[in-house]
Amino acid sequence: MQRKVIQLTLLKIFAIAFLMGSATYGQSLGDVARENREKQNAEDASTMKPKVITNADLPKDLNTNQGAREAPPAASAADGSKATDRRLADHRSAQQRLAEQRAAEQWKRQILAQKNKMATLQAKIDQLNASIQSANGSVQSEGPYNPRQMQRVAQIQQQLDEQKRKLDQMQEAARHAGMHTAVYDP
């Protein structure tokens, strides 16, 4: 028991000595921050900062600036500006293709949703017609068994016709927007 007490006391003494030793030899937080700031400033000074291109730097009309670029004062500057112009043109065309793809996908989604609405209405009409036929046993020339069901079929048929007109309008608008057949007639 006495041995454990001695061990604990020694352990406490070593811990206190260690903490006091590190406190006297350690750096202050301000010194560490100052060193880090100096190191970061040195790294920032050594690296080249990126050039920011604004709309004012871009040419207004590509055709008028091409003549100016053909006879530059220095050949190396012309090569650099041509490469930059090529990259900008490639970036613009990639963005335009992406925008066209998004528009095509949006048209396609809308047209498919419209076709799904029409298919749902047609399924309701078929279901009602089947229930009318099963109630009568067969189609009879004397008229339907339930006039409400026939009235409901006529209402749904009107809705279906309206949805068909909307689909035709959507497809025509997609054609006028320059969409491919696969977009407006999926």
CORGI-V608688 format. One record per helix or strand. SS is the DSSP state (H for helix, E for strand). FROM is the first residue (numbers start at 1). LEN is the number of residues. If there is no record, write none. Layout:
((SS FROM LEN) (SS FROM LEN))
This chain:
((H 2 24) (H 29 18) (H 55 3) (H 62 9) (H 75 62) (H 147 30) (H 181 4))
